[in-house]
Amino acid sequence: MKSSEPIFNIPRVVVATIAVLAAIHALRSLVLTPGEDLEVLLRFAFIPARLGTALAAQGEFPGGFGADVWTFVTYALLHSDWVHLGVNTVWLLPFGTAVARRFGTIRFLLMFAVTAAAGAAVHLFTHRTQIAMANSSDLVIMIGASGAVSGFMAAAIRFAFQQGGPLENWRTAGPESYRIPAAPLGVALRNPRVFLFLAIWLVLNFVFGIGGSFVPGSANEIAWQTHLGGFLAGLLLFPLFDPVRAMQHGDDGDERS
């Protein structure tokens, strides 16, 4: 009988990641007081105004220089409510699973951190005017794992849509389907299925704002910049994390479109 890896056999690192996100939100929502939760947000959420503003110089934000650095990643561990966490979990399960099966635990966690940081960096760049003009009454506090989730989506499309990849025979996809050599980026982007996925992803982000990650009561915005930054990082940095030898251009005629 042909061995297979059922699609719902979720890698332990994905289960552990979701469990940690859920535990953190449960602690914040069920145990901490509103004041204590605000302290957590000020220390671990990503706040563009904490970088280079008069507020930062006056010590308005706890954590000092360390928080200026770690919040580029730790914001991804926080969520505004259970619905927000649930939405990110729904997207993390399929795409995180595909990437974890290919990368393994360490590379998966490194990509989570790198794509989250890239999402925060793009968000910071697009909110640079707030850095110069912020005051204590108009701070944007950005949280949510959607930047990292977007990075996993981008990494997954580098191999999942190829012939022999996990989406071709998704019911019986074996471990080997997750470790097929990835086509060069230019070839992958010419794949009609990849193009369709990108179009849908853009619509979801710019029209419906799936995975918006702002604390209620702050600015009424959708963190599309964070999604874009994480997605671009996952798409472009994929070869740096990929343990499988990349496909050379022309190695596989089936990759033509």
CYANA upper distance limits for C-alpha pairs under 8 A (distance plus 0.5 A):
  3 SER  CA    174 GLY  CA      7.18
  4 SER  CA    172 THR  CA      5.92
  4 SER  CA    173 ALA  CA      6.33
  4 SER  CA    174 GLY  CA      4.69
  4 SER  CA    175 PRO  CA      7.59
  5 GLU  CA      9 ASN  CA      7.30
  5 GLU  CA    172 THR  CA      7.02
  5 GLU  CA    173 ALA  CA      6.36
  5 GLU  CA    174 GLY  CA      5.20
  5 GLU  CA    175 PRO  CA      6.68
  6 PRO  CA    171 ARG  CA      7.03
  6 PRO  CA    172 THR  CA      6.63
  6 PRO  CA    173 ALA  CA      7.28
  6 PRO  CA    174 GLY  CA      8.12
  7 ILE  CA    170 TRP  CA      7.23
  7 ILE  CA    171 ARG  CA      6.92
  7 ILE  CA    172 THR  CA      8.07
  7 ILE  CA    173 ALA  CA      7.70
 10 ILE  CA     14 VAL  CA      7.24
 10 ILE  CA     15 VAL  CA      7.29
 10 ILE  CA     93 LEU  CA      8.14
 10 ILE  CA     97 THR  CA      6.54
 11 PRO  CA     15 VAL  CA      7.03
 11 PRO  CA     97 THR  CA      6.66
 11 PRO  CA    100 ALA  CA      7.12
 11 PRO  CA    101 ARG  CA      7.32
 12 ARG  CA     16 ALA  CA      6.44
 13 VAL  CA     17 THR  CA      6.52
 13 VAL  CA    100 ALA  CA      7.77
 13 VAL  CA    105 THR  CA      6.38
 13 VAL  CA    108 PHE  CA      8.41
 14 VAL  CA     18 ILE  CA      6.77
 14 VAL  CA     92 LEU  CA      8.41
 14 VAL  CA     93 LEU  CA      7.63
 14 VAL  CA     96 GLY  CA      6.95
 14 VAL  CA     97 THR  CA      6.89
 14 VAL  CA    100 ALA  CA      7.73
 15 VAL  CA     19 ALA  CA      6.58
 16 ALA  CA     20 VAL  CA      6.60
 17 THR  CA     21 LEU  CA      6.78
 18 ILE  CA     22 ALA  CA      6.60
 18 ILE  CA     89 THR  CA      7.24
 19 ALA  CA     23 ALA  CA      6.48
 20 VAL  CA     24 ILE  CA      6.60
 20 VAL  CA     77 LEU  CA      8.47
 21 LEU  CA     25 HIS  CA      6.81
 21 LEU  CA     77 LEU  CA      6.17
 21 LEU  CA     78 LEU  CA      7.48
 21 LEU  CA     85 LEU  CA      8.20
 22 ALA  CA     26 ALA  CA      6.53
 22 ALA  CA     85 LEU  CA      7.97
 23 ALA  CA     27 LEU  CA      6.61
 24 ILE  CA     28 ARG  CA      6.78
 24 ILE  CA     77 LEU  CA      7.87
 24 ILE  CA     78 LEU  CA      7.57
 25 HIS  CA     29 SER  CA      6.48
 25 HIS  CA     78 LEU  CA      7.13
 25 HIS  CA     79 HIS  CA      7.12
 25 HIS  CA     81 ASP  CA      8.17
 25 HIS  CA     82 TRP  CA      8.24
 26 ALA  CA     30 LEU  CA      6.05
 26 ALA  CA     31 VAL  CA      7.92
 27 LEU  CA     31 VAL  CA      5.60
 27 LEU  CA     32 LEU  CA      6.94
 28 ARG  CA     32 LEU  CA      5.65
 28 ARG  CA     33 THR  CA      8.41
 28 ARG  CA     37 ASP  CA      6.46
 32 LEU  CA     36 GLU  CA      6.11
 32 LEU  CA     37 ASP  CA      6.31
 33 THR  CA     37 ASP  CA      6.59
 34 PRO  CA     38 LEU  CA      6.65
 35 GLY  CA     39 GLU  CA      6.89
 36 GLU  CA     40 VAL  CA      6.92
 37 ASP  CA     41 LEU  CA      6.81
 38 LEU  CA     42 LEU  CA      6.65
 39 GLU  CA     43 ARG  CA      6.71
 39 GLU  CA     62 PRO  CA      8.40
 40 VAL  CA     44 PHE  CA      6.40
 40 VAL  CA     45 ALA  CA      8.07
 41 LEU  CA     45 ALA  CA      5.34
 41 LEU  CA    141 ILE  CA      8.31
 42 LEU  CA     47 ILE  CA      8.36
 42 LEU  CA     61 PHE  CA      6.63
 42 LEU  CA     62 PRO  CA      6.96
 43 ARG  CA     61 PHE  CA      7.64
 43 ARG  CA     62 PRO  CA      6.16
 43 ARG  CA     63 GLY  CA      6.20
 43 ARG  CA     67 ALA  CA      6.68
 43 ARG  CA     71 THR  CA      7.98
 44 PHE  CA     67 ALA  CA      7.32
 44 PHE  CA     70 TRP  CA      7.84
 44 PHE  CA     71 THR  CA      5.62
 44 PHE  CA     74 THR  CA      5.97
 44 PHE  CA     75 TYR  CA      6.16
 45 ALA  CA     71 THR  CA      6.27
 45 ALA  CA     74 THR  CA      7.05
 45 ALA  CA     75 TYR  CA      4.76
 45 ALA  CA     76 ALA  CA      8.45
 45 ALA  CA     78 LEU  CA      7.73
 45 ALA  CA    141 ILE  CA      6.85
 45 ALA  CA    142 MET  CA      6.57
 45 ALA  CA    143 ILE  CA      6.14
 46 PHE  CA     71 THR  CA      5.69
 46 PHE  CA     72 PHE  CA      6.72
 46 PHE  CA     74 THR  CA      8.25
 46 PHE  CA     75 TYR  CA      5.88
 46 PHE  CA    120 ALA  CA      7.67
 46 PHE  CA    141 ILE  CA      6.52
 46 PHE  CA    142 MET  CA      5.69
 46 PHE  CA    143 ILE  CA      6.97
 47 ILE  CA     51 LEU  CA      8.36
 47 ILE  CA    139 LEU  CA      7.74
 47 ILE  CA    140 VAL  CA      6.61
 47 ILE  CA    141 ILE  CA      5.51
 47 ILE  CA    142 MET  CA      6.79
 48 PRO  CA    124 LEU  CA      6.04
 48 PRO  CA    127 HIS  CA      7.28
 48 PRO  CA    128 ARG  CA      7.93
 48 PRO  CA    130 GLN  CA      7.50
 48 PRO  CA    131 ILE  CA      6.60
 48 PRO  CA    140 VAL  CA      7.73
 48 PRO  CA    141 ILE  CA      8.36
 49 ALA  CA     53 THR  CA      6.52
 49 ALA  CA     55 LEU  CA      7.97
 49 ALA  CA     56 ALA  CA      7.85
 49 ALA  CA    130 GLN  CA      6.52
 49 ALA  CA    131 ILE  CA      5.11
 49 ALA  CA    132 ALA  CA      8.25
 49 ALA  CA    134 ALA  CA      6.50
 49 ALA  CA    139 LEU  CA      7.28
 49 ALA  CA    140 VAL  CA      8.25
 50 ARG  CA     55 LEU  CA      7.39
 50 ARG  CA     56 ALA  CA      5.50
 50 ARG  CA     61 PHE  CA      7.11
 50 ARG  CA     68 ASP  CA      7.66
 50 ARG  CA    131 ILE  CA      7.91
 51 LEU  CA     56 ALA  CA      7.00
 51 LEU  CA     68 ASP  CA      7.29
 51 LEU  CA    131 ILE  CA      6.97
 52 GLY  CA     56 ALA  CA      6.96
 52 GLY  CA     57 ALA  CA      7.92
 52 GLY  CA    131 ILE  CA      6.75
 52 GLY  CA    132 ALA  CA      7.89
 53 THR  CA     57 ALA  CA      6.91
 53 THR  CA    131 ILE  CA      6.02
 53 THR  CA    132 ALA  CA      6.30
 53 THR  CA    133 MET  CA      8.12
 53 THR  CA    134 ALA  CA      7.65
 54 ALA  CA     58 GLN  CA      6.63
 55 LEU  CA     59 GLY  CA      7.02
 55 LEU  CA     60 GLU  CA      5.92
 55 LEU  CA     61 PHE  CA      8.11
 55 LEU  CA    134 ALA  CA      8.16
 55 LEU  CA    135 ASN  CA      7.45
 55 LEU  CA    136 SER  CA      7.93
 56 ALA  CA     60 GLU  CA      6.12
 56 ALA  CA     61 PHE  CA      6.62
 59 GLY  CA     64 GLY  CA      8.24
 62 PRO  CA     67 ALA  CA      8.05
 63 GLY  CA     67 ALA  CA      5.26
 63 GLY  CA     68 ASP  CA      8.12
 64 GLY  CA     68 ASP  CA      7.13
 65 PHE  CA     69 VAL  CA      7.16
 66 GLY  CA     70 TRP  CA      6.65
 67 ALA  CA     71 THR  CA      6.03
 68 ASP  CA     72 PHE  CA      8.01
 70 TRP  CA     74 THR  CA      6.50
 71 THR  CA     75 TYR  CA      6.09
 72 PHE  CA    116 ALA  CA      7.39
 72 PHE  CA    117 ALA  CA      5.28
 72 PHE  CA    120 ALA  CA      6.15
 72 PHE  CA    121 ALA  CA      7.93
 73 VAL  CA     77 LEU  CA      8.29
 73 VAL  CA    113 ALA  CA      6.24
 73 VAL  CA    114 VAL  CA      8.35
 73 VAL  CA    116 ALA  CA      6.05
 73 VAL  CA    117 ALA  CA      5.84
 73 VAL  CA    120 ALA  CA      8.33
 74 THR  CA     78 LEU  CA      7.84
 75 TYR  CA    142 MET  CA      7.41
 75 TYR  CA    143 ILE  CA      5.23
 75 TYR  CA    144 GLY  CA      6.68
 75 TYR  CA    145 ALA  CA      8.00
 76 ALA  CA    116 ALA  CA      6.98
 76 ALA  CA    143 ILE  CA      6.31
 76 ALA  CA    144 GLY  CA      5.07
 76 ALA  CA    145 ALA  CA      4.56
 76 ALA  CA    146 SER  CA      7.84
 76 ALA  CA    147 GLY  CA      7.99
 76 ALA  CA    148 ALA  CA      7.86
 77 LEU  CA    143 ILE  CA      8.07
 77 LEU  CA    144 GLY  CA      6.93
 77 LEU  CA    145 ALA  CA      6.76
 78 LEU  CA    143 ILE  CA      6.05
 78 LEU  CA    144 GLY  CA      5.92
 78 LEU  CA    145 ALA  CA      7.88
 79 HIS  CA     84 HIS  CA      6.68
 79 HIS  CA     85 LEU  CA      6.30
 79 HIS  CA    143 ILE  CA      6.29
 79 HIS  CA    144 GLY  CA      5.41
 79 HIS  CA    145 ALA  CA      8.15
 79 HIS  CA    213 SER  CA      7.58
 79 HIS  CA    215 VAL  CA      8.48
 80 SER  CA     84 HIS  CA      6.69
 80 SER  CA     85 LEU  CA      8.10
 80 SER  CA    143 ILE  CA      7.66
 80 SER  CA    144 GLY  CA      7.95
 80 SER  CA    213 SER  CA      7.49
 80 SER  CA    214 PHE  CA      7.37
 80 SER  CA    215 VAL  CA      5.86
 80 SER  CA    216 PRO  CA      7.72
 81 ASP  CA     85 LEU  CA      6.91
 82 TRP  CA     86 GLY  CA      6.43
 83 VAL  CA     87 VAL  CA      6.63
 84 HIS  CA     88 ASN  CA      6.97
 84 HIS  CA    144 GLY  CA      8.18
 84 HIS  CA    211 GLY  CA      7.20
 84 HIS  CA    212 GLY  CA      8.18
 84 HIS  CA    213 SER  CA      7.75
 85 LEU  CA     89 THR  CA      6.60
 85 LEU  CA    144 GLY  CA      8.12
 86 GLY  CA     90 VAL  CA      6.64
 87 VAL  CA     91 TRP  CA      7.09
 87 VAL  CA    210 ILE  CA      8.30
 87 VAL  CA    211 GLY  CA      6.79
 88 ASN  CA     92 LEU  CA      6.48
 88 ASN  CA    144 GLY  CA      8.40
 88 ASN  CA    145 ALA  CA      7.03
 88 ASN  CA    146 SER  CA      6.53
 88 ASN  CA    149 VAL  CA      7.57
 88 ASN  CA    211 GLY  CA      6.73
 89 THR  CA     93 LEU  CA      6.53
 90 VAL  CA     94 PRO  CA      8.08
 91 TRP  CA     95 PHE  CA      7.09
 91 TRP  CA     96 GLY  CA      8.44
 91 TRP  CA    149 VAL  CA      7.31
 92 LEU  CA     96 GLY  CA      5.42
 92 LEU  CA     97 THR  CA      7.92
 92 LEU  CA    149 VAL  CA      6.15
 92 LEU  CA    152 PHE  CA      8.14
 93 LEU  CA     97 THR  CA      6.22
 94 PRO  CA     98 ALA  CA      6.84
 95 PHE  CA     99 VAL  CA      6.81
 95 PHE  CA    149 VAL  CA      8.13
 95 PHE  CA    152 PHE  CA      6.21
 95 PHE  CA    153 MET  CA      5.91
 95 PHE  CA    156 ALA  CA      6.62
 96 GLY  CA    100 ALA  CA      6.40
 96 GLY  CA    149 VAL  CA      7.80
 96 GLY  CA    152 PHE  CA      6.25
 96 GLY  CA    153 MET  CA      8.11
 97 THR  CA    101 ARG  CA      6.63
 98 ALA  CA    102 ARG  CA      7.06
 98 ALA  CA    156 ALA  CA      6.82
 98 ALA  CA    160 ALA  CA      8.19
 98 ALA  CA    166 PRO  CA      8.37
 98 ALA  CA    178 TYR  CA      7.33
 99 VAL  CA    103 PHE  CA      6.34
 99 VAL  CA    104 GLY  CA      8.39
 99 VAL  CA    108 PHE  CA      7.38
 99 VAL  CA    152 PHE  CA      7.06
 99 VAL  CA    155 ALA  CA      7.40
 99 VAL  CA    156 ALA  CA      6.40
100 ALA  CA    104 GLY  CA      5.59
100 ALA  CA    105 THR  CA      6.91
100 ALA  CA    107 ARG  CA      8.46
100 ALA  CA    108 PHE  CA      6.07
101 ARG  CA    175 PRO  CA      7.91
101 ARG  CA    178 TYR  CA      6.93
102 ARG  CA    178 TYR  CA      5.94
102 ARG  CA    179 ARG  CA      6.16
102 ARG  CA    242 ASP  CA      8.13
102 ARG  CA    243 PRO  CA      8.10
103 PHE  CA    107 ARG  CA      5.92
103 PHE  CA    108 PHE  CA      6.36
103 PHE  CA    241 PHE  CA      7.64
103 PHE  CA    242 ASP  CA      6.75
103 PHE  CA    243 PRO  CA      6.86
104 GLY  CA    108 PHE  CA      6.52
105 THR  CA    109 LEU  CA      6.74
106 ILE  CA    110 LEU  CA      6.68
107 ARG  CA    111 MET  CA      6.53
107 ARG  CA    241 PHE  CA      6.61
108 PHE  CA    112 PHE  CA      6.73
109 LEU  CA    113 ALA  CA      6.86
110 LEU  CA    114 VAL  CA      6.60
111 MET  CA    115 THR  CA      6.33
111 MET  CA    148 ALA  CA      8.14
111 MET  CA    151 GLY  CA      8.15
111 MET  CA    152 PHE  CA      8.33
111 MET  CA    234 GLY  CA      8.03
111 MET  CA    241 PHE  CA      7.87
112 PHE  CA    116 ALA  CA      6.51
112 PHE  CA    148 ALA  CA      5.66
112 PHE  CA    149 VAL  CA      8.21
112 PHE  CA    151 GLY  CA      8.02
112 PHE  CA    152 PHE  CA      8.22
113 ALA  CA    117 ALA  CA      6.61
113 ALA  CA    148 ALA  CA      7.70
114 VAL  CA    118 ALA  CA      6.63
114 VAL  CA    148 ALA  CA      8.34
114 VAL  CA    233 ALA  CA      8.13
115 THR  CA    119 GLY  CA      6.60
115 THR  CA    147 GLY  CA      6.87
115 THR  CA    148 ALA  CA      5.45
115 THR  CA    150 SER  CA      8.48
115 THR  CA    151 GLY  CA      5.93
115 THR  CA    229 GLY  CA      7.81
115 THR  CA    230 GLY  CA      4.97
115 THR  CA    231 PHE  CA      7.83
115 THR  CA    233 ALA  CA      6.12
115 THR  CA    234 GLY  CA      6.74
116 ALA  CA    120 ALA  CA      6.82
116 ALA  CA    145 ALA  CA      7.71
116 ALA  CA    147 GLY  CA      5.60
116 ALA  CA    148 ALA  CA      5.06
116 ALA  CA    151 GLY  CA      8.30
116 ALA  CA    226 THR  CA      8.44
116 ALA  CA    230 GLY  CA      6.44
117 ALA  CA    121 ALA  CA      6.60
117 ALA  CA    230 GLY  CA      8.13
118 ALA  CA    122 VAL  CA      6.80
118 ALA  CA    147 GLY  CA      8.35
118 ALA  CA    226 THR  CA      8.13
118 ALA  CA    229 GLY  CA      5.73
118 ALA  CA    230 GLY  CA      5.92
118 ALA  CA    233 ALA  CA      6.83
119 GLY  CA    123 HIS  CA      6.67
119 GLY  CA    147 GLY  CA      5.66
119 GLY  CA    148 ALA  CA      7.98
119 GLY  CA    225 GLN  CA      7.34
119 GLY  CA    226 THR  CA      4.43
119 GLY  CA    227 HIS  CA      6.57
119 GLY  CA    228 LEU  CA      7.22
119 GLY  CA    229 GLY  CA      4.53
119 GLY  CA    230 GLY  CA      4.93
119 GLY  CA    231 PHE  CA      8.39
120 ALA  CA    124 LEU  CA      6.47
120 ALA  CA    147 GLY  CA      8.23
120 ALA  CA    226 THR  CA      6.23
120 ALA  CA    229 GLY  CA      7.84
121 ALA  CA    125 PHE  CA      6.70
121 ALA  CA    226 THR  CA      8.33
121 ALA  CA    229 GLY  CA      7.79
122 VAL  CA    126 THR  CA      6.79
122 VAL  CA    225 GLN  CA      6.47
122 VAL  CA    226 THR  CA      6.66
122 VAL  CA    228 LEU  CA      8.19
122 VAL  CA    229 GLY  CA      5.84
123 HIS  CA    127 HIS  CA      6.74
123 HIS  CA    223 ALA  CA      7.99
123 HIS  CA    225 GLN  CA      5.63
123 HIS  CA    226 THR  CA      5.77
123 HIS  CA    229 GLY  CA      8.08
124 LEU  CA    128 ARG  CA      6.47
126 THR  CA    225 GLN  CA      7.86
127 HIS  CA    131 ILE  CA      7.56
128 ARG  CA    132 ALA  CA      7.58
129 THR  CA    133 MET  CA      6.77
130 GLN  CA    134 ALA  CA      5.49
134 ALA  CA    138 ASP  CA      6.90
134 ALA  CA    139 LEU  CA      7.11
135 ASN  CA    139 LEU  CA      7.39
138 ASP  CA    218 SER  CA      7.76
138 ASP  CA    219 ALA  CA      7.96
139 LEU  CA    218 SER  CA      7.06
139 LEU  CA    219 ALA  CA      7.85
140 VAL  CA    214 PHE  CA      8.15
140 VAL  CA    218 SER  CA      5.98
140 VAL  CA    219 ALA  CA      6.03
141 ILE  CA    214 PHE  CA      6.79
141 ILE  CA    215 VAL  CA      6.74
141 ILE  CA    218 SER  CA      7.04
141 ILE  CA    219 ALA  CA      8.48
142 MET  CA    213 SER  CA      6.59
142 MET  CA    214 PHE  CA      5.47
142 MET  CA    215 VAL  CA      7.18
142 MET  CA    223 ALA  CA      8.18
143 ILE  CA    213 SER  CA      5.79
143 ILE  CA    214 PHE  CA      6.43
143 ILE  CA    215 VAL  CA      7.59
144 GLY  CA    211 GLY  CA      8.40
144 GLY  CA    212 GLY  CA      8.38
144 GLY  CA    213 SER  CA      5.52
144 GLY  CA    214 PHE  CA      8.19
145 ALA  CA    149 VAL  CA      6.65
146 SER  CA    150 SER  CA      6.39
146 SER  CA    211 GLY  CA      6.31
146 SER  CA    212 GLY  CA      8.16
146 SER  CA    213 SER  CA      7.86
146 SER  CA    226 THR  CA      8.01
146 SER  CA    227 HIS  CA      6.66
147 GLY  CA    151 GLY  CA      6.87
147 GLY  CA    226 THR  CA      5.70
147 GLY  CA    227 HIS  CA      5.03
147 GLY  CA    228 LEU  CA      7.97
147 GLY  CA    229 GLY  CA      7.45
147 GLY  CA    230 GLY  CA      5.08
147 GLY  CA    231 PHE  CA      7.59
148 ALA  CA    152 PHE  CA      6.89
148 ALA  CA    227 HIS  CA      8.34
148 ALA  CA    230 GLY  CA      6.16
148 ALA  CA    231 PHE  CA      8.32
149 VAL  CA    153 MET  CA      6.81
149 VAL  CA    230 GLY  CA      8.11
150 SER  CA    154 ALA  CA      6.82
150 SER  CA    227 HIS  CA      6.14
150 SER  CA    228 LEU  CA      8.02
150 SER  CA    230 GLY  CA      5.99
150 SER  CA    231 PHE  CA      5.24
150 SER  CA    234 GLY  CA      8.05
151 GLY  CA    155 ALA  CA      6.70
151 GLY  CA    227 HIS  CA      8.38
151 GLY  CA    230 GLY  CA      5.10
151 GLY  CA    231 PHE  CA      4.76
151 GLY  CA    232 LEU  CA      7.56
151 GLY  CA    233 ALA  CA      6.76
151 GLY  CA    234 GLY  CA      4.64
151 GLY  CA    235 LEU  CA      7.56
152 PHE  CA    156 ALA  CA      6.48
152 PHE  CA    231 PHE  CA      8.01
152 PHE  CA    234 GLY  CA      6.73
153 MET  CA    157 ILE  CA      6.96
153 MET  CA    231 PHE  CA      7.53
153 MET  CA    234 GLY  CA      8.06
154 ALA  CA    158 ARG  CA      7.33
154 ALA  CA    231 PHE  CA      5.87
154 ALA  CA    232 LEU  CA      7.75
154 ALA  CA    234 GLY  CA      5.62
154 ALA  CA    235 LEU  CA      5.33
155 ALA  CA    159 PHE  CA      8.16
155 ALA  CA    234 GLY  CA      5.49
155 ALA  CA    235 LEU  CA      5.92
155 ALA  CA    238 PHE  CA      6.28
156 ALA  CA    160 ALA  CA      6.07
157 ILE  CA    161 PHE  CA      6.53
157 ILE  CA    188 ALA  CA      8.46
157 ILE  CA    194 VAL  CA      7.02
158 ARG  CA    182 ALA  CA      6.62
158 ARG  CA    183 ALA  CA      7.55
158 ARG  CA    185 LEU  CA      7.68
158 ARG  CA    188 ALA  CA      6.86
158 ARG  CA    235 LEU  CA      7.71
158 ARG  CA    238 PHE  CA      8.24
159 PHE  CA    165 GLY  CA      6.93
159 PHE  CA    178 TYR  CA      8.06
159 PHE  CA    180 ILE  CA      7.63
159 PHE  CA    181 PRO  CA      7.89
159 PHE  CA    182 ALA  CA      5.61
159 PHE  CA    183 ALA  CA      7.64
160 ALA  CA    165 GLY  CA      5.45
160 ALA  CA    166 PRO  CA      5.96
160 ALA  CA    167 LEU  CA      6.34
160 ALA  CA    178 TYR  CA      7.75
161 PHE  CA    165 GLY  CA      6.50
161 PHE  CA    166 PRO  CA      7.95
161 PHE  CA    167 LEU  CA      6.57
161 PHE  CA    168 GLU  CA      7.78
161 PHE  CA    193 ARG  CA      7.27
161 PHE  CA    194 VAL  CA      7.28
162 GLN  CA    168 GLU  CA      8.25
162 GLN  CA    182 ALA  CA      8.46
162 GLN  CA    255 GLU  CA      7.33
163 GLN  CA    168 GLU  CA      6.98
163 GLN  CA    254 ASP  CA      7.31
163 GLN  CA    255 GLU  CA      7.76
164 GLY  CA    168 GLU  CA      6.59
164 GLY  CA    169 ASN  CA      8.30
164 GLY  CA    177 SER  CA      6.35
164 GLY  CA    180 ILE  CA      7.81
165 GLY  CA    169 ASN  CA      8.18
165 GLY  CA    173 ALA  CA      8.40
165 GLY  CA    177 SER  CA      5.19
165 GLY  CA    178 TYR  CA      6.67
165 GLY  CA    180 ILE  CA      7.18
166 PRO  CA    170 TRP  CA      5.94
166 PRO  CA    173 ALA  CA      5.89
166 PRO  CA    174 GLY  CA      8.24
166 PRO  CA    177 SER  CA      5.66
166 PRO  CA    178 TYR  CA      6.40
167 LEU  CA    173 ALA  CA      8.24
168 GLU  CA    173 ALA  CA      8.44
169 ASN  CA    173 ALA  CA      5.99
173 ALA  CA    177 SER  CA      6.59
174 GLY  CA    178 TYR  CA      8.02
175 PRO  CA    179 ARG  CA      7.47
176 GLU  CA    180 ILE  CA      7.08
179 ARG  CA    244 VAL  CA      6.87
180 ILE  CA    244 VAL  CA      7.85
181 PRO  CA    244 VAL  CA      6.49
181 PRO  CA    245 ARG  CA      6.32
181 PRO  CA    246 ALA  CA      5.49
181 PRO  CA    247 MET  CA      5.48
182 ALA  CA    244 VAL  CA      8.25
182 ALA  CA    245 ARG  CA      8.19
182 ALA  CA    246 ALA  CA      5.66
182 ALA  CA    247 MET  CA      5.86
183 ALA  CA    187 VAL  CA      6.59
183 ALA  CA    188 ALA  CA      6.38
183 ALA  CA    246 ALA  CA      7.07
183 ALA  CA    247 MET  CA      5.54
183 ALA  CA    248 GLN  CA      7.50
183 ALA  CA    249 HIS  CA      7.64
183 ALA  CA    255 GLU  CA      7.91
184 PRO  CA    188 ALA  CA      6.71
184 PRO  CA    246 ALA  CA      7.88
184 PRO  CA    247 MET  CA      7.19
184 PRO  CA    248 GLN  CA      7.48
184 PRO  CA    249 HIS  CA      7.03
185 LEU  CA    189 LEU  CA      6.62
186 GLY  CA    190 ARG  CA      7.07
187 VAL  CA    191 ASN  CA      7.32
187 VAL  CA    249 HIS  CA      8.29
187 VAL  CA    255 GLU  CA      7.57
187 VAL  CA    256 ARG  CA      7.81
188 ALA  CA    194 VAL  CA      7.39
188 ALA  CA    255 GLU  CA      8.26
189 LEU  CA    194 VAL  CA      6.59
189 LEU  CA    195 PHE  CA      6.76
190 ARG  CA    194 VAL  CA      7.90
190 ARG  CA    195 PHE  CA      7.44
190 ARG  CA    256 ARG  CA      8.38
190 ARG  CA    257 SER  CA      6.73
191 ASN  CA    195 PHE  CA      6.80
191 ASN  CA    255 GLU  CA      7.99
191 ASN  CA    256 ARG  CA      7.94
191 ASN  CA    257 SER  CA      6.05
192 PRO  CA    196 LEU  CA      6.61
192 PRO  CA    257 SER  CA      7.47
193 ARG  CA    197 PHE  CA      6.69
194 VAL  CA    198 LEU  CA      6.69
195 PHE  CA    199 ALA  CA      6.75
196 LEU  CA    200 ILE  CA      6.77
197 PHE  CA    201 TRP  CA      6.56
198 LEU  CA    202 LEU  CA      6.65
199 ALA  CA    203 VAL  CA      6.80
200 ILE  CA    204 LEU  CA      6.67
201 TRP  CA    205 ASN  CA      6.75
202 LEU  CA    206 PHE  CA      6.45
203 VAL  CA    207 VAL  CA      5.95
203 VAL  CA    208 PHE  CA      7.64
204 LEU  CA    208 PHE  CA      5.61
204 LEU  CA    209 GLY  CA      6.38
204 LEU  CA    210 ILE  CA      6.31
205 ASN  CA    209 GLY  CA      4.91
205 ASN  CA    210 ILE  CA      6.24
205 ASN  CA    211 GLY  CA      8.49
205 ASN  CA    224 TRP  CA      6.49
205 ASN  CA    227 HIS  CA      8.25
206 PHE  CA    224 TRP  CA      7.30
209 GLY  CA    222 ILE  CA      6.51
209 GLY  CA    223 ALA  CA      8.24
209 GLY  CA    224 TRP  CA      7.43
211 GLY  CA    223 ALA  CA      8.40
212 GLY  CA    221 GLU  CA      8.36
212 GLY  CA    222 ILE  CA      5.31
212 GLY  CA    223 ALA  CA      5.81
212 GLY  CA    224 TRP  CA      7.75
213 SER  CA    222 ILE  CA      7.18
213 SER  CA    223 ALA  CA      6.39
214 PHE  CA    218 SER  CA      7.50
214 PHE  CA    219 ALA  CA      7.96
214 PHE  CA    220 ASN  CA      8.09
214 PHE  CA    221 GLU  CA      7.53
214 PHE  CA    222 ILE  CA      7.41
214 PHE  CA    223 ALA  CA      7.58
216 PRO  CA    220 ASN  CA      8.17
223 ALA  CA    227 HIS  CA      7.13
224 TRP  CA    228 LEU  CA      6.62
225 GLN  CA    229 GLY  CA      6.64
226 THR  CA    230 GLY  CA      6.66
227 HIS  CA    231 PHE  CA      6.48
228 LEU  CA    232 LEU  CA      6.58
229 GLY  CA    233 ALA  CA      6.68
230 GLY  CA    234 GLY  CA      6.69
231 PHE  CA    235 LEU  CA      6.61
232 LEU  CA    236 LEU  CA      6.43
233 ALA  CA    237 LEU  CA      5.98
233 ALA  CA    238 PHE  CA      8.22
234 GLY  CA    238 PHE  CA      6.07
237 LEU  CA    241 PHE  CA      7.62
238 PHE  CA    242 ASP  CA      6.51
239 PRO  CA    246 ALA  CA      8.11
247 MET  CA    251 ASP  CA      6.75
247 MET  CA    252 ASP  CA      8.26
252 ASP  CA    256 ARG  CA      8.50
